[in-house]
Amino acid sequence: MESIRSVNPATGEIIGDFELDTGYIVEDKIGLSVKDFRDWKSTTPFDRSMYLDNVAGILRERKQELAEIITREMGKPIRESLGEIEKCAVLSEYFARNVERFLAAEFVDTDAETSGFLYEPLGVILNIMPWNFPFWQAMRTAIPAIAGGNVILLKHSSNVPGCALEIEKIFCAAGIAPGVYQTLLIGGEMASGLISRNEVRAVSFTGSNPAGQKVAAEAGRYMKKYVMELGGSDPFIVLRDADVEKAAEAAVKSRFRNAGQSCTAAKRFIVDEAIAEDFTEGFVRRTEKLKIGDPMDPATQMGPMISAKQREKLQKQVDDTLKMGADVLLEGGATEGDGFFYMPTILSHVKENAPVLTEETFGPVAPIIKFSEEREAVRLANSTRFGLGASIWTEDRDRAMDLIRNIQAGVIAINHMVTSDPALPFGGYKESGIGRELYRVGMQEFMQIKSLKIY
C-alpha cells in the first residue's frame, strides 16, 4: 500500500505513516458525499447553524489537544496553534449566527407581481488545501460552504495528514452526517482527476500559483466553478508620521509569525527614508530578541520551517538576492542539528528585480526598501504580480484612505498587520487569487442563484 509520512519539523522525527486511499475507497467516499448531500441540502439554515455551534464547542473543548497536533505536524509555536483553533471556533459561530440572513430570499421590483432570487447549494465541493494553517485554511473554505448546504471532500497537504483526519472527526462528533465532510488521503494527480467527475461541482484551492494554474485549467475544461487563494508578497508601508515603535513591533509579528510561512505575512517593508533608520533599528532589535526553538514551549515565538525542501528554496532566494548586491542587516539562515529551523534574516539595498521582492518568500526573510515620496511607495507596493494584502502605517487617516485607493490588494490594514476576518471578504488582486472567501460573498461563491418572477 502507498502511504504518506508525517514528520515533526522541529525534530525530524517520524510521527507516522498514513496509507493513501485506494481508488475503491475514493469511489465509496464520493458516493457517500452524493448520498448525504441530498439530505443535507434539505436541512434548514437554522438546523445547520445548530450543527456549526456544535463544531465550535468541540473545537474549544479539545483546543489544547488539537493545537498540539498542529504544532507537532507543521511546527508552528503552540501559542499560535491555540489561536488557530480559537479562530476556527469563531468562524463556525459567525456562520451559525448569520447563515439564515445570508441565505434569505431577496425581492426586487420588476414588471411582475413578485420578483426575486433564491440561493441553492452547488453540491460536492473539492477543497485542496495547504499545510501552513492546517485547520484554519481547511475550515475557512469548508464552514461557509457547509453552512450553505454543500458537502466537502478535502484533499489536504501531504505534510499534515493527521490534522486532516482530526478535522473530519470534529464534524462527525458534531452530529453532522459523515458524507458532509470527508478527508481524502490521495496524491495531487488523483485530486486533479476528481475535478472531471460529474459529482464534483466546484473546487476551492489554496496554494502555489503553478499548482493553482493547473487546477484552474482543469476546472475550466469541465466548466466547474473555482475559487483560488494563491499567496502574496504583501507590502508593509511605513510613512514618516507613523508611530515607528508600534510599526516595528507589528512588523516583527507579521513577518515572523508561523516562521514567515503565511500568505498574508508582511514580505516587503517599504519605509519613508525620513524614519527608515529608526524603524530599521527597532525592527532588527526586536527580531534579535525573538525566542526561537521548541514550538511546544509556550514561550517560543518562532518555530521551524515545514521541511528541508522549503528551507532550501528560501536560502536560494536569499543567496541570489545577495549576489545582486543586497546588504545584510541581520544574518540568519539554516541552523545545524535537528529540525528545519531558519534564523530570521533582514536585508537592505535590495534590487527591485531581486528574488526576495519578485517572488513570494515563504519563510523568515525581510527586505527593507526606502522611499522619498508617497507616489514612489505606491509604485513599489504595486510592483509585484501579487495583490493579496497590504499594511499602511500613518497617523493621518485621510492620507491612508487616499493611499488605499491606489494600492492593488484585496485586504488592507491601517496601523495593524493584515489578518483575515470571518465578517469581511478575503481574497486578492492579480495573481493572488480569483473569487473571495468568508463573509456572505464567500458563502455565495458556492451557491446557485435562481431568479424568479411571478405574474
N, C-alpha and C positions, 0 to 999 in steps of 0.2 A: 504493500500500500504506500502511495505517495504521502508525504507529510510536510508540514512547515514547522520550523523550530522557533520557539520563543526564547530570547536571550536577554538577560539583565544588562542594560548598557553601562551600569555603574561598576559591574564586576566582571562582565564577560561570561558569567556562569549561565548554563543552560537551565531555563525554567521548565521546559517540557517540549515534547514533540506532539503535534496535533495532526491527526490523519485528515487528509483532504477528502471532501465529499466526492463520492463516485457519481458517475452520470445518473445512475438509478436513484441515488439519494436526492440529487438535484431535481430530477423529474418529480419525485414524491413531494418535495417542498413546493415546487411550482404549483402542483395540483392542489395542495393544501391552501396555498395563497388564494387561488381562484375560488375554491370552495368557501373559505371563510370570508372572502370579500363580499360574496353575495349577502351574507348576514350582516357583516359589519357596516356596509353602506346603508343598510336599512335601520340601523340604530339611530336614535335621535341625537342631535348635538348635545343635549343635556346629559344623556346617558354616557356619551363618550367623555364628557367633561368629568364625570364621576370616576371613570377609569384613569384619566390623567391625574386626578388628585391622588389616586392610589399609587401611581408611579412616583409622584413627588414624595409621598410618605415613605415608600420603600427606599428611595434614594437617601433620604435623611436618616432613616433607621440604620442603614448599612453604610453610612458615609465613610467611616474610618476604614472599614474593610475594603470597600470599593476603591478608595483613594490609594490604599497600599497596593492594590492590583495594578493601578495605573503607574505608580512610581516604580514598582519592580519591573514592569514590562517595557516602559518607554523612558524612564529615567528622570522625569521632572520632580522637583522637590515636593515632599509630602504636603507642605503648606499650599502649594499651587494645585495639587491634586484634590485636596479637600475643597478648595474654591471651585474647581471644575465640577465636582459632584453637586455642590450647592447651586451653582449656576444652572445645571440641568434641572434641578428641582424647581427653581424659579421659573424656568422656561415652561415646564409642564403645568405649573399653576397658572401662568399667564394665559396659556391657550385654554385651560379649563374654564377660566373666568370669562373669556372673550369669544369662544367658538360660536355660541349662539348668535351673538351680534355680528360676527364676521360672515356668517353664512345665511343671514336673514335675506329673504327675497327683497329685491329693490323694485320700486314702482316709478314710472316716468309718465309724463304727459305726451300722448300722441293722438292721432285721429280715432283710435279705438276707445271703447268704453273703459277698458282696463289694459294697461301695458306694463311690462316689467321683465325681469330676468331672474333666473334661479341658478344656484350653484350645485353641481353634481360631481362626485369624485371620479377621477380617471380610471382607477383600478390598481393594478400591481405596479409599484414604483421600485425600480432598481436603484439602490444607493451604493455608490462606490466611494469609499471614504479613506482619508489618510490617517497616519499614526500620531500626529503631533498633539491633538486634543482628542484622544480616542473615544471618550464618552460624549463630550460636547459636540464634536463635528457630526457624529452619528445621530445624536438626538436633535441637533439644530435643524436637520433636514427632515427627520422622521416625525417628530412630535406634531408640527403643523399639518403634515400630510395625513397622519393618522387621525388627527382631530377632524379633518375634512372628510373622513370616511374611506380613505385609501388604505392599502396594505403595503408592507415593506419587505423587500428582500435585500439584506445588507451584505455587500461584499466589502469587508474591511481590509485594511492593510495587512500584509503577511507578518508585519512586525508585532501586531497586537491581537493575536487570536484569542487570548484569554479575556481581554476586555470585550471583544465582540460577543463571545458566548455569554458573558455576565450580563450584558445589556439585554440579550434575548430573554434570559431568566427573569429579569426585572419586569418585563412586560407580561410574561406568563404569570408571575406572582401577583401582579396587579389584577388578575382575573380576566385579562384580555385573551380571546381565542388564540390558540397557538399559531394559526396561519396569518395573523395580522402582522406579526413582526418575527421574521426568521433570519438567522445568520447562515450564509453560505461560506463554507471554508473551501474556496476554489482559487485558482490562479487567474491572472489577468486575461489570458486568452479565452478561457471559458466564460468569464464575465462579459467580455466583449461579444461573444457569441450569443449571449442571452438577449441582447438588445433586439435581435431579429425575431425573437419569439413573439407570437401574437398575444400571448398572455401578458407580456410586459408592455405597459402603456407609456412609460416615461422613465427618464434617467436623471438622477441628481448626482453630480460628480464634484468632488473637491480634490485637487491635486496639482500636478505639474502641467505646464502648458502643452508639452508634446503628448502626454497621455490624454489630456483633455481634447486636443485636436482629433485624436483617433476616435474617442468616444463620440464627439460631436459629428464626425463624418459618418460613423456607423448609425447613429440615431437619425441623422438627416436622410440617409439612404432608405430607411424604413419609415420615414415620416413620424418619428416619435418626438414628443416634447422633451426638452432637456434644460436643466439649469446648471450652470458651471461657476465654481469659485476657484480661480486659477492662481492665486498668490499675488504678491505685491512687492513693491520697493518703496515703501511709504516715506515721504519727506517729513522731517521734523524741523519746522521753520521757527527760528528764534529772532524776533525783531528787537531793535535797540531799546525799546521801552519795556521789554519783558522783565518779569521777576526772574532774574538769572538763576538764583539758588533753587527756586521751585522747578524751573525748566531743567536744570541739570539733574535734579533728583528724579524727575519723571523720565528723563532721557535714559538714565541707567535702568530704571524699571522696565521701560518699554523695549529697550534694545536687548536686555539680557534675561528677561523672563523666558522661561522654558528653554534656556540656553540659546536664545535667539531664534528658536525654531517656531516662529509664529508668522502667519501671513500678514497680520496687522501690526507686527513689530515695526518700530521706527528703524529704518535701514539707511537713511541718508540724512545727515544733520547739516542743515543749511542755516548759517548763523551770520547775523549782521557783524561786519568787521569791527564796529564800534564796541561791541561787547564780546567779541569772539574769544579774547584772551581770558576774560573772567569765566565765561561759560566752559571753555575747554579745561581750565584749571579745576573747576568744580566737578565736571564730568569725569575727568581722569581720577581725581582724588576719591570720589565716591565709588568708582569702578574698582579701584585698588582695594577697597575695604570690603568688597563682596565676599561672603563666606561661601566657598566652593568646595564641594565634597560629597559625602554620603547623602543622597537625596532622602533617605529615611529619617535623617536627623531634622527635627523641627526647626533648628536654627539655620540650616543650609538655605542659601538664597539662589544658588545655581548648581545644577547637576550636570551630568554628561550629555553629549550628543547621542543621537539614537543608534549610530552604527559607525564602524570604521570607514565604510564607504562614504557616508555623508561627511565625515570629518576630513577625509582626503579631498573630496570635492571642494570643500571650503578652503582648505590650505592652498589648493591650486589657484583659486580666485585671488587669495592674498598674495601668493608668490608672483603671479602675473601682474598684479597691480603694483607691487614693489619694483618689478623690473621696468615699469613705465615711469618711475621716478617718485613715487609716493614716499612720504616720511612716516616713521613710526613714533607715535606719541606714547603708546603703551604696548609693550611687546608681550604677546601671548603665544598661542599655538598649542599643538598637541602635547599632552603630558606623557611621561613614562609610566609604565606599570599598568595595572588592570583598569578596565573600563575605557570609555571613549570620551574622555574629558578633553576640552579645548579651552585654554585660558583666554579671557577677553583680550581683544586686540583693537586699538584705536589708531586711526591713520589720519594724516593731513596731507595737503598739497597733492590731492588725488586728481589725476587727469579725467576729464569728462567721459572719455571712452574706455576707462578702466573697468575691469570686470566687476569690482565691488559696487560700481554705480550702474552699469548697464544690465547686469544680471541680478537675479534675486539671491541674496546671500542668506542662506538658511542656517545661521549659526552666529556666535558672539563676536562679530566684527563690526566696527563702527567707523565710517569715514566722515570727517568734518570738512565742510566746504564753506568758504566765506563769500559774502556778497556785500556790495556797497549801496545798491539801490533796490527798492522793493520789486520793481519790474524784473530785475535780474533774479530775485528769489523765486518769483513765479515761473520764469523761464526754466530755472534749474529744477524746480519741483515737477514741472511737466515734461522734462526731457528724459522720459522713460516710456517704455512700451506698456508699463503697468499703470493702474489707476485705482487701487483699492482704497487706501486711506491716506489721510494727511493730518498732521497736528500743527497748530499755529499758536505761538506764544506772544502775547502782547497785552498791555493794559488798556488799549483803545479798542473797544468792542466794534465801533463803527468801522474802524480801519480793518479789523478782522473780517467783517462782513463783506467789505469791498474785495478783499483777497479771495474769500471763499468763492465768489462768483467767477473767478478766473482760474481756479485750480481744478484740474481734471481728476477728481476722485469721488468715489461713491459714499465714503464715510469721512467726515471731517470733525475734528475735535478742537475746541479753542481752550487753551490753558489746561489741557488734560491729554493723556495718552489715548490713542484710538482703541476703542473696545466695541464689541457687538452688544446689542440690547434687544431682547425679545419684542419690545414695543416700537422698534424702528426697523425699516427695511435694511437689509445688509447685502452688499454686492459692490461690484466695481465697474469702472470705466475701462475702455480699451481692452488690453489682453488680460485684465484681471478677472474677467468673467462675463457671463451672459445670464440675465434674469436676476431675481432677488430672492433672498431667504428672509425668514422672520416676519413679524407683524402680519397684518391682513394680506398684504400683497404676496408674502411668501407662501401663505396657505393657498391663495388663489392661483399660484403658478401651476398647481396640480389639481385644479378643478375645471370641469367643463362648465361653460356658461350657456344656458338655454334661455333664449329670448322668446316671449310670447305676447300675443295681442288677442284680446277678447272683445268681439264686436257685439 
